[in-house]
Amino acid sequence: MVRSKSASRSCALAAAVHLLLLAPTPGSAFNYADALAKSIIFFEGQRSGKLPPGNRMSWRGDSGLHDGAQHNVDLTGGYYDAGDNVKFGLPMAFTTTMLAWSVADFGKFMGGELPHARAAVRWGADYLLKAATSTPDTLYVQVGDPNQDHRCWERPEDMDTPRSVYAVTKDNPGSDVAAETAAALAASAMAFRRADPAYSSRLLHAAMRAFELADRHRGSYSEGALSSAVCPFYCSYSGYQDELLWAAAWLHRASNNASFMSYVRANGAQLGAGDDDFSFSWDDKRAGTKVLLARAFLRQRRRGHSNNDLPELQLYKAHSDSYVCSLVPGTASFQASQYTPGGLIYKEGGSNMQYVTTATFLLVAYARYLRSAGAGAVCGGGREVAAAELVALARRQVDYVLGKNPAGTSYMVGFGARYPRRLHHRGASMPAVRAHPGRIGCDEGFRYLHSGEPDANVLVGAVVGGPDARDGFVDDRDGYGQTEPATYINAPLVGALAYFAGTAKY
């Protein structure tokens, strides 16, 4: 049969990607410890509130010091999600969950960066703790009117747009954001279990309260009264079911309370346990949940439980296998379309790097769970993929981010000789307050947005949205899909970098 030219090109591309991903990985190509340190420093540039002494992003200043005051509640602190000045609860909670998971699973590889990583977790967790416990049956989920904020280009230290406060309650439910907050607090409790047991206990108690609000009063926050404030920015497109299962899994891991595993067993089917999903993000938690629950299955099996005793949990192992197998060349379920010609995982047209870092994290985490159980990923057709193969695939993604790519550029700001210098980021693009003490107004700031000049300030460690489907990248501040960084891009990368920093042979 004669193939069309387009079909031939598609086959050639698939073959090239296959060979690229199967190529042996040489000795350490990058200083992963340096990349780890910088990936954590980035969060200090995203802080809102009163900055502590020694904040290492020295060009930043205090901001949002009266957040929540109009409601007589302290909502200072937390993180700005990306290049704007809004504190969005759903991505902030996911960021905190992933930072905490990084510390819980990879803290032992972090060396001297562990205190900084814990500080990044605490900055998010402290804010979420206030948001979840300040008012009974209420979770504060956002500070800042995003529509007004996006009409201005202002430094966070200057912002004068409305600091509106948004909340979910039993009468105005938001199970998605409440359950993600519960997951974040529970994961953070894990991160501080040994370092600060009293704080860990507070976090876990608050996580249980947030989960109760999410589960008892079900509904999506983007379908109710908050719709115009959270959409189209962070709509819960996947619904709230995935967050409920995700939160229950984290609460079980953090508390070892059997009631949460009973919840998973009883509710898993209706909350998406049987769905295969091939991306993991601030919106869709299904792949991450399955890897987390596969860990529980593997640990119980290692302790001597038979597979017949764990049928519900075995399902999560099977779905985790399906997820990672879709990324591995040579398996029956491999999807070459998930990669650029240069070998980068590719899911979406804008801010694709968020899917790269979450997939990379899951590959490394799952590989470690499999290795500890003496197991592999069952990929069909008699093929079993070893943990080492998953780690090698994850490392290729990390190396692409750090500079081993067709463009020859690092996508982490401040790492390597060549990296993006025109970020879609208000604070980075404008003169620091120390350099320009006078206020720069809402409209006046747009000249910095549209300028071709390099950023006034280096947002060290920021990973940007990244290249397009053909590995192309334009360093243009107006191109937010490629040049805007985000906390939820960096957070999963912290764990992966920690692993490679701690195991690499230089």
Secondary structure as UniProt FT lines:
FT   HELIX           5..22
FT   HELIX           32..45
FT   TURN            53..54
FT   TURN            58..59
FT   TURN            65..68
FT   HELIX           69..71
FT   STRAND          87..88
FT   HELIX           89..106
FT   HELIX           107..109
FT   HELIX           111..113
FT   HELIX           114..133
FT   TURN            136..137
FT   STRAND          138..143
FT   HELIX           146..149
FT   TURN            150..151
FT   TURN            156..158
FT   STRAND          165..169
FT   HELIX           175..191
FT   TURN            192..195
FT   HELIX           197..216
FT   HELIX           221..223
FT   TURN            225..226
FT   HELIX           227..230
FT   TURN            231..233
FT   TURN            237..238
FT   HELIX           241..255
FT   HELIX           258..267
FT   HELIX           269..271
FT   TURN            272..274
FT   HELIX           286..302
FT   TURN            303..304
FT   HELIX           307..309
FT   HELIX           311..325
FT   TURN            326..327
FT   TURN            329..330
FT   TURN            332..333
FT   HELIX           336..338
FT   TURN            341..342
FT   HELIX           353..372
FT   TURN            373..374
FT   STRAND          377..378
FT   TURN            381..382
FT   STRAND          384..385
FT   HELIX           387..402
FT   TURN            406..407
FT   TURN            413..414
FT   HELIX           426..429
FT   TURN            433..435
FT   TURN            442..445
FT   HELIX           446..449
FT   TURN            460..461
FT   TURN            469..470
FT   TURN            477..478
FT   HELIX           480..483
FT   HELIX           487..503
//
